[in-house]
Amino acid sequence: MLVDQPILQIRDLSVRFGRAKIPAVNGVSLTVGAERVGIVGESGSGKSTLGRAVMRLLPPAARIEAATMDFEGAPLLTRSEKAMRGLRGNRMALIMQDPRYSLNPVLTVGKQVAEAATLHQKISRKDAYALAADMLGRVRIADIERTMALYPHQISGGMGQRVMIAMMLLSKPRLVIADEPTSALDVSVRGDVLRLLDELVRENASALLLISHDIRMVAAFCERVLVMYQGRVVETLTKLEDAAHPYTRGLIAAMPDPKRPVSRLQVLDRRAINEAGSAL
């Protein structure tokens, strides 16, 4: 769905690393409003690079070029690093896939969430802790005081992901990029985390970019799905039944489907995919 005033607008975005001749992201364009948009593809397809390019979190060796890369109507590429630091964690948020590596291991949960509040909202430490406790309650953490005193290694993966969501959404960002937010979680808690993320994003009228390998999960959760292959968006879908590109069909066929069990999952037909790519 296109909106009159998009939150994120990208046209012809390319990313290269060092002297590489082949771009990691190649001519990607998308417009996102207050909606859920999924980005799927195999490892190396450019999904995470695209997300980090928007956040301006790529290493210095990366060269980002775009005809347009605007956030809330203002260009991102020409902003200084100081201006970007004011956006990250405030108006724009990135939720990483594994809280064990994304959270600071030497700070308690409460201190980390409260730190996000003091950094972006300029409030006292006491108010920040109160706001952190309230947000942890919003993400359905039961024993809040006990959890705030724990370190990241002392909590489960599911709880850690809830803490990450609380910390990233505390400032009510307009753009949320969730990079494989459920891949490190048990199947039993993935649905809960996605529903929680959906609830908070809808409440804030935010744009959500959900990056994942799981095309069936993304299609069930998002309003649109962008399929990436070798740095390009090869297809955009609103439902999987409309998939036409051989790569998209291959991704779908490679995922187990409880409704249609098979003895052996299919593998990607690279020849058909490359032939379709050369025809674009």
N, C-alpha and C positions, 0 to 999 in steps of 0.2 A: 504494500500500500504506500503510495506517495502522498506526501503532506504538503500544505502550502508553505510552511516554515520548517524545513528540515533541521534536525539537530546536528547531523553529520552529513556532509556532502563531499564526495570524492569523485574526481574525474581524471582518468588516465594516470593513475598512480603506479610508479615503478620504483623498485628498490634493488640496488646492486651492492655487492660486497667487494671491496678492494678493486682488483683489476679483472674480476670475473666478467666474461663476455655475456654469459647467460644471466638475466635478472632473476632474483628470487621471487619478486612480484612484478608482473608484467601487464601494464595497461589496465589496471582494475578501476572500475567505476561503480559507485553505489550511492544511494541516497537513503537516509534512515531518519524516521521521525520517532514519535513515542510508540514504539512497536518492538517486537522481538524478531530479530533476524539471525538465522543460523549460518555459520560458515563451516563447511565440511570438506574433507579430503584426506588423503593418506598423509603420512609423515613426509615432510619435505615439499608439500604442495604450496606452501606460502601462507598458510592460515595465521600462524602465530606471528610471523614477520609482518603481515598486514596489521594485526592488532597493535604490535609494538611500534610500528611506523606512525600510527595515529596518535599514540601516547608520546611519541618522540623519545622512545627508550631503547633505540638500537645503538650499537657501538659506533664509535667515530668512523670506523672503516666503511660504514653503510652510507650509500648515497641515495637520498630520497628525492624523487622528482615527481611533480604532479601539476597538471593544468589547474586543478582546484583541489584543495583539501581544507575545507572550512568547518569550524565548530561553532554552532550558534551564530552563523553568519559572518564570523571573523576568521581570517586565514591562520592556519597553524604553523606552516612552514617558516614564516617570517618572524614568528615570536621568539623572543630571547629565552634562554634556559631559565632565567629568573621568573619570567612570565609563565613558563610551562610548569614550574614547581608550584606556582599558585593555583594552577588548574588541576594537577594530578592529586588525587585523593580528596579533591574538593568538588570541582565541576565534572571531572572525569575520573573514573575508577577502573582499576584492573584487578580482577580476582584471579589468582593463580590456581593451578590444579592441585598442588599438594601442600597443605598447611605446615607439614613437618619441615619443609625447606623455605617456606615463604614467611613464616613467623620468626621473630627474633628469639633464639633459644635461651638467652640470658635475661629476658624480661618476662615478668608475669603477664598473664592474659589481661588482667585489669589495667596494668600500666600501659600496655600496647594500645588497647582500644582508647583509653583516656588520652594517650599521647596524640592520637589522630584528632581528637576534639580540641585540645589546646593548640595544636599546630594550625588548624584551619578555621577555628571559630573564635580564637583569641579570648578564651574564658579562663577562669581561675581553675586551679588544680582540683579543688573540691567540687566545683560544678562539672568539671570534665569527668570525674569519677562517677558522679551521679548520672550524667548523660550516658556514660559507658554502661553502667548497670542497667539503665532503662533499655538501651539498645540490645544488650545481651538477653534481656527478657523478651524483647520483640522477636528474637530469633529462636525463642523457645528453649532457652537453657534454664533448667529448673533451679538448681542450687547456685544462684548467681554469686553470692559472696564467696563461697568455696571455690568456684571456678575462677573467679578473678584473682585468687591467690595462687593458682596453679601455674606451672610453666608449660610451654607447648608440648614437651615430651610426656607430660602427665595426663594429657587428654586424648580421647579417641580421635580417629580421622574425621568422623562425622561431626563431632563437636568442634574440632579445629576448623573445619570448613564453615561452620556456622559463625565462629569467631571472626574468620576472614570476611564473611559477608557483612557482619555487624560493623566491622572496622571500616570497610570500603563504602558502605551505604550510610554511614552515620551522618555525613554532610549532605545527604540527598543529592547525589550527582545527577546531571542530565544525561550523561553517557556512561554506561557500564559495559566493560569488555570482560567477559567471563571465559577464560582460556582453560578448557577441559575441567570445569569446576567439580565434576562428579567422578572422574576417572579413577581417583584414588580411594573411592568410597565403596562400601558393600552395596550390593544391589538393593538391600532392604532399606537403606537410608537415602539412596539417590533421588527417589521420587519426592521425599520430604524436603530435601535441599532445593530441588528445582521449584517445588510449589512455594517455598519460602522466598526464593529469589524472585519468582514471578509476582508474588504479593507485594513485595517492597518496591519493585520496579514500577508496577502499575500505580501504586500509591503516589510515587514521586513523579509520575508522567515522564519516565526516563526512556531513553533508547537503550536497548540491550543487544549486544553482539555476542552470540553464544558460539564459541569455537569448539569443535568436537570431531572425533573420528566416527561417532555413532550416528549415522544418517537417519536411522529410524527414530531414535530418541529426539533428535533435533527437529525432525519433521512433525512429530507429535506435539512438540512444545512451542515451536516458532511459527510465525505467520508467513515467513518467507525463508527459503533456504538457498544460499549461494554455494555452488559446487566448484571447488578449485582444483586445478590440475596443472602442474608445472608452472605455477605462478599466475595462471590466468583463471578467470571465472568462465567456465565452459557452459554453465547452465544455471538458471534461476527458476525455482519451483515454489508453488504454493501447496502442492500435494505430490507425493511420490508416484502416484499413478500416471502423472503426466511426464515422467522422465523419458527423454528421447536420446540423450547423448550416451554412447556406449560406456563411457567412464562412470556416469551416474548409475546406469543399470548394473554395471559391474560391482559398484559399491553396495548397492541394495542386495544383489544376489549373494555377496560375500558375507552378509550379516545373517545370523540365525533368526528364523522366523518361527515361533512356536505354533503359529496357525498353519504353516506349511513345512513340516519337518522333511528334511532330505538326508540321504545317507552320506553325501559329500557336498560341502559348500563349493561354489564356483570360485575360480580365480579370475583376475582381470585379464581381458584379451587386449594386450598392449598394441597389437597390430591394428585392430579395429579402432582403438582409441586414437592412435597416432594418425590414422587415415582421416578420422573425423576432425582431428585438430588441424590438419593441413588444409582442410576444406573451409575452415572458419575465415 
